[in-house]
Amino acid sequence: PRSQGRPLYTMAPPIASHPRFKLGRVLMAGSGGGPEEAIDVFCALLEEAVERASRAVGNEGEGPPGDGLDAALAEYEYGNALFRAVVRREEDDGGEAADSKKPAADPSVEDGGHG
């Protein structure tokens, strides 16, 4: 059905083999950095992928295969890096942000109800 010069798209999006994408994934795994450093990497990749996808749409969708998938994958990883950075920050703060959301402890419960 799509034998007009373009193969069926069955492999990972091209961005998945990009060196900066791989670097972002390594940073997310905690090797040599962390999610904070990966945010910048995925943000730049997302901007580039969205620009390429926009150009492809301007050409009636005849751009290289994977542009929309590249943008979607970069956006997912960018959001994942943002989320993990927040979680890490809360953990580094000793859970203060999470603890501040809990209701205050009832003193009568803490001493076994014998107040």
C-alpha positions as CSV (number, residue, x, y, z in Angstrom):
1,P,0.0,0.0,0.0
2,R,2.8,2.5,0.8
3,S,5.3,1.2,-1.8
4,Q,5.7,4.7,-3.4
5,G,9.3,5.0,-2.2
6,R,8.5,5.2,1.5
7,P,8.6,2.0,3.6
8,L,6.1,1.3,6.3
9,Y,7.2,2.9,9.5
10,T,7.8,0.0,11.9
11,M,11.0,1.1,13.7
12,A,11.7,3.5,16.5
13,P,11.4,7.2,15.6
14,P,14.7,8.6,14.2
15,I,15.1,10.8,17.3
16,A,15.6,7.7,19.4
17,S,19.0,7.1,17.8
18,H,20.1,10.8,18.0
19,P,23.2,11.2,20.2
20,R,21.7,14.0,22.3
21,F,18.5,11.9,22.9
22,K,20.7,9.1,24.1
23,L,22.6,11.5,26.3
24,G,19.4,12.7,27.9
25,R,18.4,9.1,28.6
26,V,21.8,8.4,30.2
27,L,21.4,11.6,32.3
28,M,17.9,10.4,33.4
29,A,19.4,7.1,34.5
30,G,21.6,9.1,36.9
31,S,24.9,8.5,35.1
32,G,26.9,11.7,35.1
33,G,24.0,14.0,35.9
34,G,20.3,13.7,36.5
35,P,16.9,14.9,35.4
36,E,17.8,18.5,35.9
37,E,20.5,18.2,33.2
38,A,18.3,16.1,31.0
39,I,15.6,18.9,30.9
40,D,17.8,21.1,28.8
41,V,18.7,18.3,26.4
42,F,15.1,17.2,25.9
43,C,13.9,20.8,25.6
44,A,16.3,21.5,22.8
45,L,15.4,18.3,21.0
46,L,11.7,19.0,21.4
47,E,12.0,22.5,19.9
48,E,13.9,21.1,16.9
49,A,11.4,18.2,16.4
50,V,8.4,20.5,16.6
51,E,10.1,22.9,14.1
52,R,10.7,19.9,11.7
53,A,7.2,18.6,12.1
54,S,5.8,22.1,11.4
55,R,7.8,22.4,8.2
56,A,6.6,18.9,7.2
57,V,3.0,19.9,7.7
58,G,3.6,23.0,5.6
59,N,4.8,20.7,2.8
60,E,1.5,18.7,2.9
61,G,2.9,16.1,5.2
62,E,5.6,15.1,2.8
63,G,8.4,15.5,5.2
64,P,10.7,12.7,6.4
65,P,8.9,10.0,8.2
66,G,8.9,10.2,12.0
67,D,8.8,14.0,12.5
68,G,5.6,13.9,14.4
69,L,6.7,10.8,16.3
70,D,10.0,12.6,17.1
71,A,8.2,15.5,18.6
72,A,5.9,13.2,20.6
73,L,8.8,11.2,22.0
74,A,10.9,14.3,22.8
75,E,7.8,15.9,24.5
76,Y,7.3,12.7,26.6
77,E,10.9,12.6,27.7
78,Y,11.0,16.3,28.4
79,G,7.9,16.0,30.7
80,N,9.4,12.9,32.3
81,A,12.6,14.8,33.1
82,L,10.6,17.7,34.6
83,F,8.6,15.3,36.8
84,R,11.6,13.4,37.9
85,A,13.5,16.7,38.7
86,V,10.6,17.7,41.0
87,V,10.5,14.4,42.7
88,R,14.3,14.4,43.2
89,R,14.1,18.0,44.6
90,E,11.4,16.9,47.1
91,E,13.5,13.9,48.1
92,D,16.7,16.0,48.5
93,D,14.7,18.4,50.7
94,G,14.0,15.5,53.1
95,G,10.4,15.2,52.0
96,E,9.6,18.6,53.5
97,A,7.3,19.5,50.6
98,A,5.5,16.2,50.9
99,D,5.3,16.4,54.7
100,S,3.9,19.9,54.6
101,K,0.9,18.7,52.7
102,K,0.0,16.2,55.5
103,P,-2.5,17.3,58.1
104,A,-1.0,18.2,61.5
105,A,-0.7,15.2,63.9
106,D,-3.3,14.9,66.6
107,P,-1.3,15.0,69.9
108,S,-3.8,12.7,71.6
109,V,-3.1,10.0,69.0
110,E,0.7,10.3,69.4
111,D,0.7,9.5,73.1
112,G,-1.6,6.5,72.6
113,G,-4.8,8.4,73.3
114,H,-4.0,8.9,77.0
115,G,-4.0,12.6,77.1
